[in-house]
Amino acid sequence: MELNNTLKVQRAINNLTQAELADRVEVTRKTINTVENGKFVPSTVLALKLAKTLGVSVEEIFTLVE
């Protein structure tokens, strides 16, 4: 299984840079970049923080693809 995400799209909808989103969820900009590019799978806590910050459900950002 693979984890796909719409983080970049959701971030753009909210007019946030990677750095701004990173500051809001208390991670580095590089962490946001690696999540967006599918190189890093975020923890449950980070996924929840991202969803809350972006005003969407976790499922709207992350989906499993078989």
CYANA upper distance limits for C-alpha pairs under 8 A (distance plus 0.5 A):
  1 MET  CA     64 LEU  CA      7.02
  1 MET  CA     65 VAL  CA      6.14
  1 MET  CA     66 GLU  CA      5.08
  2 GLU  CA     64 LEU  CA      6.20
  2 GLU  CA     65 VAL  CA      5.60
  2 GLU  CA     66 GLU  CA      6.88
  3 LEU  CA     38 GLY  CA      7.87
  3 LEU  CA     41 VAL  CA      8.10
  3 LEU  CA     62 PHE  CA      7.12
  3 LEU  CA     63 THR  CA      6.24
  3 LEU  CA     64 LEU  CA      5.22
  3 LEU  CA     65 VAL  CA      6.67
  4 ASN  CA     38 GLY  CA      7.44
  4 ASN  CA     62 PHE  CA      6.24
  4 ASN  CA     63 THR  CA      5.79
  4 ASN  CA     64 LEU  CA      6.71
  4 ASN  CA     65 VAL  CA      7.36
  5 ASN  CA     36 GLU  CA      7.34
  5 ASN  CA     38 GLY  CA      8.02
  5 ASN  CA     61 ILE  CA      5.65
  5 ASN  CA     62 PHE  CA      4.94
  5 ASN  CA     63 THR  CA      6.74
  6 THR  CA     10 GLN  CA      6.61
  6 THR  CA     36 GLU  CA      7.98
  6 THR  CA     60 GLU  CA      7.88
  6 THR  CA     61 ILE  CA      5.40
  6 THR  CA     62 PHE  CA      7.20
  7 LEU  CA     11 ARG  CA      6.40
  7 LEU  CA     35 VAL  CA      8.29
  7 LEU  CA     36 GLU  CA      6.20
  7 LEU  CA     61 ILE  CA      6.19
  7 LEU  CA     62 PHE  CA      8.42
  8 LYS  CA     12 ALA  CA      6.67
  8 LYS  CA     36 GLU  CA      6.41
  9 VAL  CA     13 ILE  CA      6.70
 10 GLN  CA     14 ASN  CA      6.88
 10 GLN  CA     54 LEU  CA      7.25
 10 GLN  CA     61 ILE  CA      7.87
 11 ARG  CA     15 ASN  CA      6.69
 11 ARG  CA     16 LEU  CA      5.92
 11 ARG  CA     17 THR  CA      7.65
 11 ARG  CA     18 GLN  CA      8.23
 11 ARG  CA     21 LEU  CA      7.99
 11 ARG  CA     54 LEU  CA      7.50
 12 ALA  CA     16 LEU  CA      6.50
 12 ALA  CA     17 THR  CA      8.15
 14 ASN  CA     54 LEU  CA      7.22
 16 LEU  CA     20 GLU  CA      6.30
 16 LEU  CA     21 LEU  CA      6.61
 17 THR  CA     21 LEU  CA      6.76
 18 GLN  CA     22 ALA  CA      6.50
 18 GLN  CA     29 ARG  CA      6.04
 18 GLN  CA     32 ILE  CA      6.65
 18 GLN  CA     33 ASN  CA      7.43
 19 ALA  CA     23 ASP  CA      6.67
 19 ALA  CA     28 THR  CA      7.79
 19 ALA  CA     29 ARG  CA      5.35
 20 GLU  CA     24 ARG  CA      6.87
 21 LEU  CA     25 VAL  CA      6.85
 21 LEU  CA     29 ARG  CA      8.30
 21 LEU  CA     32 ILE  CA      8.16
 21 LEU  CA     53 THR  CA      8.50
 22 ALA  CA     26 GLU  CA      6.23
 22 ALA  CA     27 VAL  CA      5.48
 22 ALA  CA     28 THR  CA      5.91
 22 ALA  CA     29 ARG  CA      5.73
 22 ALA  CA     31 THR  CA      8.13
 22 ALA  CA     32 ILE  CA      6.76
 23 ASP  CA     27 VAL  CA      6.85
 23 ASP  CA     28 THR  CA      7.72
 23 ASP  CA     29 ARG  CA      8.40
 24 ARG  CA     53 THR  CA      7.74
 25 VAL  CA     46 LEU  CA      7.79
 25 VAL  CA     49 LYS  CA      6.44
 25 VAL  CA     50 LEU  CA      7.03
 25 VAL  CA     53 THR  CA      7.87
 27 VAL  CA     31 THR  CA      6.91
 27 VAL  CA     32 ILE  CA      8.06
 28 THR  CA     32 ILE  CA      7.30
 29 ARG  CA     33 ASN  CA      6.75
 30 LYS  CA     34 THR  CA      6.61
 31 THR  CA     35 VAL  CA      6.70
 31 THR  CA     40 PHE  CA      8.16
 32 ILE  CA     36 GLU  CA      6.63
 33 ASN  CA     37 ASN  CA      6.72
 34 THR  CA     38 GLY  CA      6.63
 34 THR  CA     39 LYS  CA      5.56
 34 THR  CA     40 PHE  CA      5.85
 35 VAL  CA     39 LYS  CA      6.49
 35 VAL  CA     40 PHE  CA      5.40
 35 VAL  CA     41 VAL  CA      6.73
 35 VAL  CA     42 PRO  CA      7.26
 42 PRO  CA     46 LEU  CA      6.32
 42 PRO  CA     47 ALA  CA      6.47
 43 SER  CA     47 ALA  CA      6.65
 44 THR  CA     48 LEU  CA      6.63
 45 VAL  CA     49 LYS  CA      6.68
 46 LEU  CA     50 LEU  CA      6.57
 47 ALA  CA     51 ALA  CA      6.72
 47 ALA  CA     58 VAL  CA      6.91
 48 LEU  CA     52 LYS  CA      6.61
 48 LEU  CA     58 VAL  CA      6.80
 49 LYS  CA     53 THR  CA      6.51
 50 LEU  CA     54 LEU  CA      6.55
 50 LEU  CA     58 VAL  CA      8.34
 51 ALA  CA     55 GLY  CA      6.39
 51 ALA  CA     56 VAL  CA      5.61
 51 ALA  CA     57 SER  CA      5.92
 51 ALA  CA     58 VAL  CA      5.73
 51 ALA  CA     61 ILE  CA      7.65
 52 LYS  CA     56 VAL  CA      6.90
 52 LYS  CA     57 SER  CA      7.87
 56 VAL  CA     60 GLU  CA      6.76
 56 VAL  CA     61 ILE  CA      8.09
 57 SER  CA     61 ILE  CA      7.50
 58 VAL  CA     62 PHE  CA      6.52
 59 GLU  CA     63 THR  CA      6.59
